[in-house]
């Protein structure tokens, strides 16, 4: 069996820097390194509808936004399969079967689910579809026999539940499914990039994002307003880099080359941190550096996005072709699953023959 990558995003809005450092940048590297046999990247519209059921237009409009972001960061439909979750009906069927193998209490213990429920104020009235989305996510993974899931650390509980479901299925029926391994970002800072407010994870719902499609002026306005060190009132005051969003972002994005290009007074981020902590470095200078670093990354992404925006019908054609390819793979896995569960009634010639002979003897 080959090495297979699977990953995706909820199409509830444009993708941001948290997505980029958390998974998008790594996806492109994995796509291009030639170490994996297949790569599937999808838009999880079914999961997005679990908390947007009354606003499907939001999902409808953002499918194209996410697709444009995928293509603009460098995902290549010739090298990876881009598809839409709802176009693969086998995933809904598999979700139903996996639900029988996990308890309500097990899902309730999932810390990611707890956090998401709290963020959406669902404590008193949780939609069943939203509550069960970890099982849906497991179906997304096992339907493609994915071996590697590149995600942020907030998804670790989800992957662990998937692994449990795989073991339970294989022990109950037959060893058909594959246990996936999680692949976290190599840069620990990038695993959970805070928002520009420095207080929460970067999140569309919290309005603290820098989007991949933001133009240079918007990026600068957002960087200018970023949370730094509230005790660093005067330039001469010693500064603190811990909990300082500007330095967290520099940890995630800045390179030594950036310093030689944008602030040659320092050779590395380590030197800048030491100088900031000693006092004498203003927050605005640090923000100007961060702005230059971010726009160096985002400018080619914005340029590619503009090119792809000129032929939207072709973007949908790419997604249509990818969805057909993805469904072929999921269909094959589902055939194996139905056989393992002994619900492949019409394909089980032995069952039909045995029962025919049994009734003929009466």
C-alpha positions, 0 to 999 in steps of 0.5 A: 500500500502506498503513502497517501496524504489527506487534508482539507479545510472548511469553506467558511471564508478565505484562508489566512496565515494560520492556515498557511503556517499550520498546513498549507505551506507544508502541503505544497512541500509534500506535494513537490517532494515526491515522497508520497504516492497520492495526495487528496485535498478537499473542501469540507462543505458538509462539515461546514454546514453542521454549524451553517445549516441555515446559511448554505449560501455562505458555503456556496460562495466560499468554495471558490475562495478556498479553491483560489487560495489552494491554487495560489499557494501552489497546490497543483491539480496535476499533482494532487486531487482537489475535490469537494466533500459533498460530491463524495456520497460514500463518505456519508454512508461510511460516517453512519457505519463508524457512528456505531463504533463510538459512544456519545461519551467518547465524542464528548471527551474530545477537547477540540469538540469542547472548545468548538462547542464553547466558541459557537455557544452550542452548550445548551443546543448542540446540532447533532451533525456538529456533535458528530463531525469528528466521526465524519472527519474520520470517514474522510480520512479512512475512505482514502486510506490516508497514511499521513494527515498534515494538520495543526496541533488542535486536530490531534484529538481528532486524529486519535479518535480516527485511529481508535475507530480504525482499530475498532473496525478492523477488530470487529470486521476485517483489517481493511482500514488504515491507521493514519499518522498526524504530521504537525508543523515543524515550527512549533510556533506555527502549530497554533498561530495567534490572532492579531489580537494575541489572545486567541488562535487566529480565527475567521469567527474572531475577526483577528486574521490576516488573509492570504488575499489581503492586499499590502495596505490591508496587511499593514493596517492589521500589523500596525494594530497588532498586540505587542507588550503592554508594559513596553510604553517607552522605546527605552523600556525593556520589552517582553517577547513572550506573549508578544504577537509580533514576535510570535509571527516573526518566529513563524515567518522570519528568516536570517535572509529577511534581516539582511534584506530588511533590517541589516543591523541584526543578523537574526531574530535571536539578536533582535529579541535580545535587543528588544528585551534590553530596551531601545527598540520600538514596537513600530520598527518591529512591526515594519519588519514583520510587515515586510516579511509577510508581504514578501511571502504574500505578494507572489500568492496574491499575484497567482490568485489574480491570474486564477481569478481570470478563469473561474469556470476552469476552477470549477472544472478542476474541482469537478474532475478532482471530485470524480477521481476522489469518488472512484477511490472512495467507492473502491474502499466502500466496496471493501468495507461492505464486504468486511461488514457482510452487507454486500448482499448482491455481490455475495454469490456464495450467500445467494447460492447457499440460501437458494439451496437451503430453500430448495431442500424444504 
